[in-house]
């Protein structure tokens, strides 16, 4: 149960666009000395079908209180107005709403004796709640309502189909392991070519990180090394979203752009012209249309949040581990040492650093008030982002494509051992 101070703050913060709060006066439910059960049931079910929330009774739309003793009109016999009002609420939920809904009813009185009733309403976890009409003991009809930005609306057939197909609001919660091997102290991203570099196994899209690192090395000299983990996290997050649909695609005027308000990020500290570099390295992104964008960077973590009327997407990149040399998932890290011994191990340790990040993509899909082009585009792009991060950046997925490398190096190593033995016999 909330405190009266908390209730007062919620009421003061109310506006018509809030989907989880309703303010009503008692007169709304008392007409011609009769309680309006269906009106109450309609409000409760509409909130439950959207996000759940709270209904405050005894409060005007502007947040002012209706006054003292406003529930007295509901009194009946030995029951006080408040007790009878609670009974009306419980009866309405039991008799008029299906499936059964379990609410919480609280009564508050302010310091100046204004009265408020709070009804806390859960979010639906299964099929949508209906206002029912009974014929005897049987349900003879159902009507569905939902809270929208325009108030309480009757649910259309298409929206009702969506609600039954999505008994819980659809969501994504995907994890990715992202490995970035760099030259020492972020000195660049090695290509997997050359005698030593052929042991580098990581997705080619990591080369995009190298674009940023080259500029940082040129712009900042040695200063960035103290912040290298956090800096690489920020760069990697930008690179992921700049590359997941390719860097050479045609950009049109409907494309969403990467956030360029980065004055709070380390990238702005170590790049002389950060916005120019972001635009040069690929400013467009596969974001859902019309998104509000924000980026938070804190120790060993960077988070980007995107939200529009259809969904909320959060991508978090957390630092997991650091190792000198190669990623332990790379089969060459073991085979190279077996072939060249301590000298080989020292060579890898002196040349490369490896960073492991854990990415988490969460998408919460909202009830679609309109099935328009932006809705379908938003859903499609969110699903594609989830698939493409896995296909392009996840190191475990990437390594599935290269099982033959371990075998080929093991064969080479065995052949070397046989040749060494034959040479020893000859001598």
GUDOKOL-149877 format. One record per residue (C-alpha): residue in three letters; residue number from 0; z, y, x. Coordinates in steps of 0.05 Angstrom, whole numbers, plus 5000, padded with zeros to 4 digits. Layout:
BEGIN
{aa:ALA, i:NUM, w:Z, v:Y, u:X}
...
! end
This chain:
BEGIN
{aa:UNK, i:0, w:5000, v:5000, u:5000}
{aa:UNK, i:1, w:4980, v:5068, u:5027}
{aa:UNK, i:2, w:5027, v:5126, u:5033}
{aa:UNK, i:3, w:5019, v:5186, u:4987}
{aa:UNK, i:4, w:5000, v:5228, u:5047}
{aa:UNK, i:5, w:4943, v:5180, u:5063}
{aa:UNK, i:6, w:4920, v:5182, u:4990}
{aa:UNK, i:7, w:4920, v:5258, u:4990}
{aa:UNK, i:8, w:4877, v:5259, u:5054}
{aa:UNK, i:9, w:4827, v:5211, u:5022}
{aa:UNK, i:10, w:4822, v:5253, u:4959}
{aa:UNK, i:11, w:4813, v:5318, u:4999}
{aa:UNK, i:12, w:4757, v:5286, u:5039}
{aa:UNK, i:13, w:4720, v:5261, u:4978}
{aa:UNK, i:14, w:4648, v:5281, u:4965}
{aa:UNK, i:15, w:4596, v:5254, u:4916}
{aa:UNK, i:16, w:4559, v:5217, u:4970}
{aa:UNK, i:17, w:4617, v:5171, u:4986}
{aa:UNK, i:18, w:4600, v:5101, u:4962}
{aa:UNK, i:19, w:4670, v:5073, u:4966}
{aa:UNK, i:20, w:4712, v:5125, u:4929}
{aa:UNK, i:21, w:4712, v:5147, u:4856}
{aa:UNK, i:22, w:4756, v:5202, u:4825}
{aa:UNK, i:23, w:4768, v:5202, u:4750}
{aa:UNK, i:24, w:4814, v:5236, u:4700}
{aa:UNK, i:25, w:4853, v:5195, u:4649}
{aa:UNK, i:26, w:4812, v:5226, u:4592}
{aa:UNK, i:27, w:4752, v:5185, u:4617}
{aa:UNK, i:28, w:4787, v:5122, u:4592}
{aa:UNK, i:29, w:4821, v:5148, u:4529}
{aa:UNK, i:30, w:4776, v:5169, u:4472}
{aa:UNK, i:31, w:4798, v:5174, u:4399}
{aa:UNK, i:32, w:4864, v:5139, u:4417}
{aa:UNK, i:33, w:4826, v:5079, u:4444}
{aa:UNK, i:34, w:4823, v:5053, u:4515}
{aa:UNK, i:35, w:4752, v:5050, u:4543}
{aa:UNK, i:36, w:4754, v:4983, u:4576}
{aa:UNK, i:37, w:4679, v:4976, u:4588}
{aa:UNK, i:38, w:4675, v:5043, u:4624}
{aa:UNK, i:39, w:4731, v:5021, u:4671}
{aa:UNK, i:40, w:4699, v:4953, u:4682}
{aa:UNK, i:41, w:4632, v:4985, u:4696}
{aa:UNK, i:42, w:4662, v:5029, u:4751}
{aa:UNK, i:43, w:4702, v:4972, u:4783}
{aa:UNK, i:44, w:4643, v:4924, u:4784}
{aa:UNK, i:45, w:4595, v:4977, u:4810}
{aa:UNK, i:46, w:4640, v:4991, u:4870}
{aa:UNK, i:47, w:4652, v:4917, u:4883}
{aa:UNK, i:48, w:4577, v:4904, u:4882}
{aa:UNK, i:49, w:4564, v:4957, u:4936}
{aa:UNK, i:50, w:4619, v:4965, u:4988}
{aa:UNK, i:51, w:4684, v:4956, u:4951}
{aa:UNK, i:52, w:4730, v:5016, u:4954}
{aa:UNK, i:53, w:4782, v:5054, u:4913}
{aa:UNK, i:54, w:4784, v:5086, u:4845}
{aa:UNK, i:55, w:4834, v:5143, u:4837}
{aa:UNK, i:56, w:4854, v:5160, u:4766}
{aa:UNK, i:57, w:4889, v:5225, u:4750}
{aa:UNK, i:58, w:4844, v:5267, u:4796}
{aa:UNK, i:59, w:4788, v:5316, u:4780}
{aa:UNK, i:60, w:4720, v:5313, u:4815}
{aa:UNK, i:61, w:4741, v:5372, u:4858}
{aa:UNK, i:62, w:4802, v:5334, u:4884}
{aa:UNK, i:63, w:4854, v:5372, u:4843}
{aa:UNK, i:64, w:4906, v:5332, u:4806}
{aa:UNK, i:65, w:4905, v:5325, u:4731}
{aa:UNK, i:66, w:4979, v:5339, u:4726}
{aa:UNK, i:67, w:5047, v:5312, u:4705}
{aa:UNK, i:68, w:5056, v:5258, u:4653}
{aa:UNK, i:69, w:4982, v:5246, u:4645}
{aa:UNK, i:70, w:4992, v:5172, u:4633}
{aa:UNK, i:71, w:5042, v:5182, u:4577}
{aa:UNK, i:72, w:4987, v:5178, u:4525}
{aa:UNK, i:73, w:4978, v:5104, u:4541}
{aa:UNK, i:74, w:5050, v:5087, u:4523}
{aa:UNK, i:75, w:5059, v:5034, u:4469}
{aa:UNK, i:76, w:5124, v:5010, u:4440}
{aa:UNK, i:77, w:5175, v:4996, u:4495}
{aa:UNK, i:78, w:5122, v:5000, u:4550}
{aa:UNK, i:79, w:5114, v:5063, u:4590}
{aa:UNK, i:80, w:5047, v:5097, u:4597}
{aa:UNK, i:81, w:5039, v:5071, u:4669}
{aa:UNK, i:82, w:5057, v:5000, u:4651}
{aa:UNK, i:83, w:5010, v:4999, u:4592}
{aa:UNK, i:84, w:4954, v:5031, u:4633}
{aa:UNK, i:85, w:4962, v:4976, u:4686}
{aa:UNK, i:86, w:4958, v:4925, u:4630}
{aa:UNK, i:87, w:4893, v:4955, u:4604}
{aa:UNK, i:88, w:4863, v:4951, u:4675}
{aa:UNK, i:89, w:4883, v:4878, u:4684}
{aa:UNK, i:90, w:4856, v:4859, u:4615}
{aa:UNK, i:91, w:4790, v:4894, u:4629}
{aa:UNK, i:92, w:4781, v:4857, u:4695}
{aa:UNK, i:93, w:4798, v:4791, u:4663}
{aa:UNK, i:94, w:4758, v:4797, u:4599}
{aa:UNK, i:95, w:4697, v:4839, u:4618}
{aa:UNK, i:96, w:4680, v:4823, u:4691}
{aa:UNK, i:97, w:4651, v:4757, u:4716}
{aa:UNK, i:98, w:4662, v:4724, u:4764}
{aa:UNK, i:99, w:4737, v:4740, u:4764}
{aa:UNK, i:100, w:4755, v:4799, u:4808}
{aa:UNK, i:101, w:4822, v:4809, u:4841}
{aa:UNK, i:102, w:4843, v:4882, u:4848}
{aa:UNK, i:103, w:4905, v:4918, u:4872}
{aa:UNK, i:104, w:4938, v:4972, u:4829}
{aa:UNK, i:105, w:4985, v:5024, u:4858}
{aa:UNK, i:106, w:5022, v:5082, u:4826}
{aa:UNK, i:107, w:5038, v:5147, u:4863}
{aa:UNK, i:108, w:5074, v:5211, u:4846}
{aa:UNK, i:109, w:5068, v:5273, u:4889}
{aa:UNK, i:110, w:5125, v:5319, u:4909}
{aa:UNK, i:111, w:5108, v:5362, u:4849}
{aa:UNK, i:112, w:5106, v:5301, u:4802}
{aa:UNK, i:113, w:5030, v:5296, u:4793}
{aa:UNK, i:114, w:5013, v:5224, u:4778}
{aa:UNK, i:115, w:4958, v:5182, u:4809}
{aa:UNK, i:116, w:4937, v:5109, u:4798}
{aa:UNK, i:117, w:4899, v:5076, u:4855}
{aa:UNK, i:118, w:4856, v:5014, u:4842}
{aa:UNK, i:119, w:4834, v:4980, u:4906}
{aa:UNK, i:120, w:4770, v:4940, u:4895}
{aa:UNK, i:121, w:4744, v:4885, u:4942}
{aa:UNK, i:122, w:4672, v:4879, u:4965}
{aa:UNK, i:123, w:4635, v:4821, u:4933}
{aa:UNK, i:124, w:4635, v:4759, u:4976}
{aa:UNK, i:125, w:4591, v:4717, u:4931}
{aa:UNK, i:126, w:4546, v:4730, u:4871}
{aa:UNK, i:127, w:4547, v:4800, u:4842}
{aa:UNK, i:128, w:4598, v:4820, u:4789}
{aa:UNK, i:129, w:4572, v:4828, u:4718}
{aa:UNK, i:130, w:4598, v:4863, u:4656}
{aa:UNK, i:131, w:4598, v:4807, u:4605}
{aa:UNK, i:132, w:4591, v:4803, u:4530}
{aa:UNK, i:133, w:4626, v:4745, u:4497}
{aa:UNK, i:134, w:4608, v:4706, u:4434}
{aa:UNK, i:135, w:4669, v:4665, u:4419}
{aa:UNK, i:136, w:4688, v:4630, u:4483}
{aa:UNK, i:137, w:4618, v:4633, u:4511}
{aa:UNK, i:138, w:4586, v:4688, u:4553}
{aa:UNK, i:139, w:4529, v:4717, u:4512}
{aa:UNK, i:140, w:4502, v:4769, u:4560}
{aa:UNK, i:141, w:4510, v:4801, u:4628}
{aa:UNK, i:142, w:4497, v:4872, u:4654}
{aa:UNK, i:143, w:4499, v:4890, u:4728}
{aa:UNK, i:144, w:4517, v:4958, u:4757}
{aa:UNK, i:145, w:4521, v:4985, u:4827}
{aa:UNK, i:146, w:4546, v:5048, u:4861}
{aa:UNK, i:147, w:4489, v:5088, u:4891}
{aa:UNK, i:148, w:4480, v:5156, u:4923}
{aa:UNK, i:149, w:4465, v:5182, u:4854}
{aa:UNK, i:150, w:4525, v:5153, u:4819}
{aa:UNK, i:151, w:4530, v:5087, u:4780}
{aa:UNK, i:152, w:4464, v:5054, u:4763}
{aa:UNK, i:153, w:4441, v:4994, u:4725}
{aa:UNK, i:154, w:4415, v:4941, u:4773}
{aa:UNK, i:155, w:4340, v:4930, u:4768}
{aa:UNK, i:156, w:4310, v:4860, u:4766}
{aa:UNK, i:157, w:4285, v:4866, u:4838}
{aa:UNK, i:158, w:4352, v:4890, u:4864}
{aa:UNK, i:159, w:4387, v:4836, u:4825}
{aa:UNK, i:160, w:4343, v:4784, u:4857}
{aa:UNK, i:161, w:4361, v:4813, u:4925}
{aa:UNK, i:162, w:4435, v:4810, u:4909}
{aa:UNK, i:163, w:4432, v:4737, u:4888}
{aa:UNK, i:164, w:4391, v:4719, u:4950}
{aa:UNK, i:165, w:4441, v:4756, u:4994}
{aa:UNK, i:166, w:4508, v:4734, u:4965}
{aa:UNK, i:167, w:4538, v:4764, u:5028}
{aa:UNK, i:168, w:4506, v:4826, u:5058}
{aa:UNK, i:169, w:4458, v:4800, u:5110}
{aa:UNK, i:170, w:4474, v:4812, u:5183}
{aa:UNK, i:171, w:4457, v:4794, u:5255}
{aa:UNK, i:172, w:4506, v:4781, u:5311}
{aa:UNK, i:173, w:4469, v:4758, u:5373}
{aa:UNK, i:174, w:4492, v:4752, u:5445}
{aa:UNK, i:175, w:4450, v:4755, u:5509}
{aa:UNK, i:176, w:4464, v:4743, u:5582}
{aa:UNK, i:177, w:4426, v:4794, u:5625}
{aa:UNK, i:178, w:4421, v:4786, u:5700}
{aa:UNK, i:179, w:4397, v:4841, u:5746}
{aa:UNK, i:180, w:4386, v:4827, u:5820}
{aa:UNK, i:181, w:4378, v:4889, u:5863}
{aa:UNK, i:182, w:4371, v:4904, u:5936}
{aa:UNK, i:183, w:4438, v:4922, u:5965}
{aa:UNK, i:184, w:4475, v:4981, u:5931}
{aa:UNK, i:185, w:4421, v:4991, u:5878}
{aa:UNK, i:186, w:4368, v:5000, u:5932}
{aa:UNK, i:187, w:4314, v:4977, u:5884}
{aa:UNK, i:188, w:4290, v:4917, u:5845}
{aa:UNK, i:189, w:4256, v:4863, u:5888}
{aa:UNK, i:190, w:4190, v:4832, u:5867}
{aa:UNK, i:191, w:4189, v:4756, u:5870}
{aa:UNK, i:192, w:4135, v:4756, u:5924}
{aa:UNK, i:193, w:4139, v:4748, u:6000}
{aa:UNK, i:194, w:4177, v:4698, u:6042}
{aa:UNK, i:195, w:4246, v:4718, u:6019}
{aa:UNK, i:196, w:4232, v:4753, u:5953}
{aa:UNK, i:197, w:4201, v:4690, u:5923}
{aa:UNK, i:198, w:4272, v:4665, u:5911}
{aa:UNK, i:199, w:4283, v:4723, u:5862}
{aa:UNK, i:200, w:4279, v:4695, u:5792}
{aa:UNK, i:201, w:4289, v:4748, u:5738}
{aa:UNK, i:202, w:4247, v:4775, u:5681}
{aa:UNK, i:203, w:4190, v:4821, u:5702}
{aa:UNK, i:204, w:4216, v:4874, u:5654}
{aa:UNK, i:205, w:4273, v:4887, u:5703}
{aa:UNK, i:206, w:4221, v:4923, u:5745}
{aa:UNK, i:207, w:4229, v:4979, u:5695}
{aa:UNK, i:208, w:4300, v:4989, u:5721}
{aa:UNK, i:209, w:4269, v:4998, u:5790}
{aa:UNK, i:210, w:4233, v:5061, u:5764}
{aa:UNK, i:211, w:4300, v:5094, u:5751}
{aa:UNK, i:212, w:4332, v:5068, u:5816}
{aa:UNK, i:213, w:4277, v:5097, u:5859}
{aa:UNK, i:214, w:4287, v:5165, u:5828}
{aa:UNK, i:215, w:4362, v:5161, u:5835}
{aa:UNK, i:216, w:4358, v:5141, u:5908}
{aa:UNK, i:217, w:4311, v:5199, u:5921}
{aa:UNK, i:218, w:4351, v:5250, u:5880}
{aa:UNK, i:219, w:4422, v:5231, u:5898}
{aa:UNK, i:220, w:4424, v:5203, u:5968}
{aa:UNK, i:221, w:4487, v:5160, u:5975}
{aa:UNK, i:222, w:4530, v:5194, u:5921}
{aa:UNK, i:223, w:4514, v:5145, u:5865}
{aa:UNK, i:224, w:4544, v:5083, u:5899}
{aa:UNK, i:225, w:4614, v:5096, u:5874}
{aa:UNK, i:226, w:4588, v:5092, u:5802}
{aa:UNK, i:227, w:4537, v:5038, u:5812}
{aa:UNK, i:228, w:4561, v:4989, u:5759}
{aa:UNK, i:229, w:4567, v:5041, u:5703}
{aa:UNK, i:230, w:4502, v:5074, u:5725}
{aa:UNK, i:231, w:4465, v:5007, u:5724}
{aa:UNK, i:232, w:4493, v:4992, u:5655}
{aa:UNK, i:233, w:4464, v:5057, u:5627}
{aa:UNK, i:234, w:4397, v:5047, u:5661}
{aa:UNK, i:235, w:4392, v:4975, u:5637}
{aa:UNK, i:236, w:4407, v:4995, u:5565}
{aa:UNK, i:237, w:4351, v:5046, u:5567}
{aa:UNK, i:238, w:4304, v:4998, u:5601}
{aa:UNK, i:239, w:4316, v:4943, u:5550}
{aa:UNK, i:240, w:4294, v:4987, u:5491}
{aa:UNK, i:241, w:4238, v:5019, u:5530}
{aa:UNK, i:242, w:4206, v:4952, u:5548}
{aa:UNK, i:243, w:4218, v:4902, u:5492}
{aa:UNK, i:244, w:4151, v:4917, u:5459}
{aa:UNK, i:245, w:4113, v:4932, u:5523}
{aa:UNK, i:246, w:4105, v:4998, u:5560}
{aa:UNK, i:247, w:4030, v:5007, u:5549}
{aa:UNK, i:248, w:4026, v:5008, u:5473}
{aa:UNK, i:249, w:3996, v:5065, u:5434}
{aa:UNK, i:250, w:4048, v:5115, u:5409}
{aa:UNK, i:251, w:4037, v:5149, u:5342}
{aa:UNK, i:252, w:4074, v:5207, u:5309}
{aa:UNK, i:253, w:4117, v:5158, u:5269}
{aa:UNK, i:254, w:4148, v:5127, u:5331}
{aa:UNK, i:255, w:4223, v:5132, u:5341}
{aa:UNK, i:256, w:4245, v:5163, u:5407}
{aa:UNK, i:257, w:4299, v:5144, u:5456}
{aa:UNK, i:258, w:4360, v:5188, u:5455}
{aa:UNK, i:259, w:4352, v:5246, u:5504}
{aa:UNK, i:260, w:4420, v:5279, u:5493}
{aa:UNK, i:261, w:4451, v:5246, u:5553}
{aa:UNK, i:262, w:4492, v:5301, u:5584}
{aa:UNK, i:263, w:4554, v:5256, u:5578}
{aa:UNK, i:264, w:4520, v:5199, u:5616}
{aa:UNK, i:265, w:4520, v:5185, u:5691}
{aa:UNK, i:266, w:4444, v:5184, u:5688}
{aa:UNK, i:267, w:4445, v:5259, u:5678}
{aa:UNK, i:268, w:4490, v:5266, u:5739}
{aa:UNK, i:269, w:4445, v:5228, u:5787}
{aa:UNK, i:270, w:4376, v:5245, u:5761}
{aa:UNK, i:271, w:4352, v:5315, u:5774}
{aa:UNK, i:272, w:4309, v:5317, u:5711}
{aa:UNK, i:273, w:4337, v:5261, u:5666}
{aa:UNK, i:274, w:4300, v:5278, u:5602}
{aa:UNK, i:275, w:4234, v:5284, u:5639}
{aa:UNK, i:276, w:4246, v:5215, u:5671}
{aa:UNK, i:277, w:4264, v:5183, u:5605}
{aa:UNK, i:278, w:4200, v:5210, u:5575}
{aa:UNK, i:279, w:4159, v:5189, u:5635}
{aa:UNK, i:280, w:4186, v:5118, u:5636}
{aa:UNK, i:281, w:4174, v:5108, u:5561}
{aa:UNK, i:282, w:4208, v:5151, u:5509}
{aa:UNK, i:283, w:4184, v:5114, u:5447}
{aa:UNK, i:284, w:4223, v:5054, u:5422}
{aa:UNK, i:285, w:4220, v:5000, u:5370}
{aa:UNK, i:286, w:4276, v:5030, u:5329}
{aa:UNK, i:287, w:4281, v:5028, u:5253}
{aa:UNK, i:288, w:4253, v:5093, u:5223}
{aa:UNK, i:289, w:4296, v:5154, u:5212}
{aa:UNK, i:290, w:4356, v:5130, u:5252}
{aa:UNK, i:291, w:4415, v:5172, u:5273}
{aa:UNK, i:292, w:4425, v:5153, u:5346}
{aa:UNK, i:293, w:4486, v:5157, u:5391}
{aa:UNK, i:294, w:4505, v:5129, u:5459}
{aa:UNK, i:295, w:4575, v:5118, u:5486}
{aa:UNK, i:296, w:4588, v:5102, u:5559}
{aa:UNK, i:297, w:4657, v:5081, u:5581}
{aa:UNK, i:298, w:4684, v:5039, u:5638}
{aa:UNK, i:299, w:4643, v:4975, u:5646}
{aa:UNK, i:300, w:4612, v:4984, u:5577}
{aa:UNK, i:301, w:4556, v:5023, u:5544}
{aa:UNK, i:302, w:4540, v:5023, u:5470}
{aa:UNK, i:303, w:4482, v:5049, u:5429}
{aa:UNK, i:304, w:4489, v:5057, u:5353}
{aa:UNK, i:305, w:4431, v:5067, u:5306}
{aa:UNK, i:306, w:4439, v:5079, u:5231}
{aa:UNK, i:307, w:4394, v:5096, u:5173}
{aa:UNK, i:308, w:4402, v:5085, u:5097}
{aa:UNK, i:309, w:4382, v:5011, u:5104}
{aa:UNK, i:310, w:4422, v:4985, u:5163}
{aa:UNK, i:311, w:4469, v:4998, u:5220}
{aa:UNK, i:312, w:4452, v:4970, u:5288}
{aa:UNK, i:313, w:4499, v:4968, u:5347}
{aa:UNK, i:314, w:4478, v:4944, u:5416}
{aa:UNK, i:315, w:4534, v:4936, u:5467}
{aa:UNK, i:316, w:4524, v:4920, u:5540}
{aa:UNK, i:317, w:4587, v:4897, u:5577}
{aa:UNK, i:318, w:4594, v:4886, u:5651}
{aa:UNK, i:319, w:4614, v:4813, u:5663}
{aa:UNK, i:320, w:4610, v:4797, u:5737}
{aa:UNK, i:321, w:4583, v:4819, u:5805}
{aa:UNK, i:322, w:4563, v:4775, u:5863}
{aa:UNK, i:323, w:4532, v:4788, u:5930}
{aa:UNK, i:324, w:4469, v:4748, u:5939}
{aa:UNK, i:325, w:4435, v:4714, u:5880}
{aa:UNK, i:326, w:4456, v:4696, u:5810}
{aa:UNK, i:327, w:4488, v:4627, u:5808}
{aa:UNK, i:328, w:4440, v:4609, u:5752}
{aa:UNK, i:329, w:4382, v:4616, u:5801}
{aa:UNK, i:330, w:4368, v:4547, u:5830}
{aa:UNK, i:331, w:4344, v:4580, u:5894}
{aa:UNK, i:332, w:4414, v:4605, u:5908}
{aa:UNK, i:333, w:4436, v:4534, u:5923}
{aa:UNK, i:334, w:4372, v:4505, u:5950}
{aa:UNK, i:335, w:4360, v:4563, u:5999}
{aa:UNK, i:336, w:4429, v:4553, u:6029}
{aa:UNK, i:337, w:4418, v:4478, u:6034}
{aa:UNK, i:338, w:4354, v:4490, u:6071}
{aa:UNK, i:339, w:4376, v:4546, u:6118}
{aa:UNK, i:340, w:4451, v:4536, u:6122}
{aa:UNK, i:341, w:4499, v:4593, u:6137}
{aa:UNK, i:342, w:4443, v:4636, u:6165}
{aa:UNK, i:343, w:4406, v:4631, u:6098}
{aa:UNK, i:344, w:4468, v:4647, u:6059}
{aa:UNK, i:345, w:4483, v:4708, u:6102}
{aa:UNK, i:346, w:4411, v:4731, u:6094}
{aa:UNK, i:347, w:4417, v:4730, u:6018}
{aa:UNK, i:348, w:4486, v:4763, u:6019}
{aa:UNK, i:349, w:4462, v:4818, u:6065}
{aa:UNK, i:350, w:4400, v:4833, u:6024}
{aa:UNK, i:351, w:4416, v:4826, u:5950}
{aa:UNK, i:352, w:4469, v:4842, u:5897}
{aa:UNK, i:353, w:4471, v:4810, u:5829}
{aa:UNK, i:354, w:4500, v:4840, u:5765}
{aa:UNK, i:355, w:4513, v:4800, u:5701}
{aa:UNK, i:356, w:4518, v:4838, u:5635}
{aa:UNK, i:357, w:4532, v:4810, u:5566}
{aa:UNK, i:358, w:4493, v:4842, u:5511}
{aa:UNK, i:359, w:4513, v:4839, u:5437}
{aa:UNK, i:360, w:4467, v:4861, u:5381}
{aa:UNK, i:361, w:4500, v:4871, u:5313}
{aa:UNK, i:362, w:4460, v:4890, u:5252}
{aa:UNK, i:363, w:4492, v:4904, u:5185}
{aa:UNK, i:364, w:4441, v:4909, u:5129}
{aa:UNK, i:365, w:4458, v:4955, u:5072}
{aa:UNK, i:366, w:4441, v:4948, u:4999}
{aa:UNK, i:367, w:4370, v:4977, u:4992}
{aa:UNK, i:368, w:4370, v:5032, u:4941}
{aa:UNK, i:369, w:4294, v:5033, u:4947}
{aa:UNK, i:370, w:4247, v:4977, u:4968}
{aa:UNK, i:371, w:4201, v:5025, u:5003}
{aa:UNK, i:372, w:4161, v:5023, u:5068}
{aa:UNK, i:373, w:4220, v:5046, u:5109}
{aa:UNK, i:374, w:4263, v:4990, u:5082}
{aa:UNK, i:375, w:4213, v:4936, u:5102}
{aa:UNK, i:376, w:4200, v:4969, u:5169}
{aa:UNK, i:377, w:4274, v:4974, u:5184}
{aa:UNK, i:378, w:4287, v:4900, u:5170}
{aa:UNK, i:379, w:4225, v:4879, u:5209}
{aa:UNK, i:380, w:4242, v:4921, u:5270}
{aa:UNK, i:381, w:4315, v:4899, u:5272}
{aa:UNK, i:382, w:4293, v:4826, u:5271}
{aa:UNK, i:383, w:4240, v:4838, u:5324}
{aa:UNK, i:384, w:4290, v:4873, u:5369}
{aa:UNK, i:385, w:4336, v:4813, u:5365}
{aa:UNK, i:386, w:4279, v:4765, u:5381}
{aa:UNK, i:387, w:4248, v:4807, u:5437}
{aa:UNK, i:388, w:4313, v:4820, u:5475}
{aa:UNK, i:389, w:4323, v:4745, u:5476}
{aa:UNK, i:390, w:4251, v:4731, u:5497}
{aa:UNK, i:391, w:4245, v:4786, u:5549}
{aa:UNK, i:392, w:4314, v:4797, u:5578}
{aa:UNK, i:393, w:4361, v:4738, u:5568}
{aa:UNK, i:394, w:4367, v:4703, u:5635}
{aa:UNK, i:395, w:4383, v:4634, u:5606}
{aa:UNK, i:396, w:4322, v:4637, u:5562}
{aa:UNK, i:397, w:4281, v:4661, u:5621}
{aa:UNK, i:398, w:4305, v:4604, u:5665}
{aa:UNK, i:399, w:4281, v:4553, u:5614}
{aa:UNK, i:400, w:4210, v:4570, u:5634}
{aa:UNK, i:401, w:4221, v:4553, u:5707}
{aa:UNK, i:402, w:4250, v:4483, u:5713}
{aa:UNK, i:403, w:4196, v:4462, u:5762}
{aa:UNK, i:404, w:4220, v:4511, u:5815}
{aa:UNK, i:405, w:4283, v:4471, u:5829}
{aa:UNK, i:406, w:4243, v:4406, u:5834}
{aa:UNK, i:407, w:4191, v:4435, u:5880}
{aa:UNK, i:408, w:4243, v:4463, u:5927}
{aa:UNK, i:409, w:4282, v:4399, u:5927}
{aa:UNK, i:410, w:4218, v:4361, u:5945}
{aa:UNK, i:411, w:4203, v:4411, u:6000}
{aa:UNK, i:412, w:4274, v:4403, u:6027}
{aa:UNK, i:413, w:4269, v:4327, u:6028}
{aa:UNK, i:414, w:4201, v:4330, u:6063}
{aa:UNK, i:415, w:4232, v:4375, u:6115}
{aa:UNK, i:416, w:4288, v:4326, u:6126}
{aa:UNK, i:417, w:4239, v:4268, u:6133}
{aa:UNK, i:418, w:4197, v:4307, u:6183}
{aa:UNK, i:419, w:4259, v:4325, u:6223}
{aa:UNK, i:420, w:4279, v:4251, u:6226}
{aa:UNK, i:421, w:4209, v:4229, u:6247}
{aa:UNK, i:422, w:4208, v:4281, u:6302}
{aa:UNK, i:423, w:4276, v:4258, u:6326}
{aa:UNK, i:424, w:4251, v:4186, u:6329}
{aa:UNK, i:425, w:4190, v:4207, u:6369}
{aa:UNK, i:426, w:4233, v:4243, u:6421}
! end
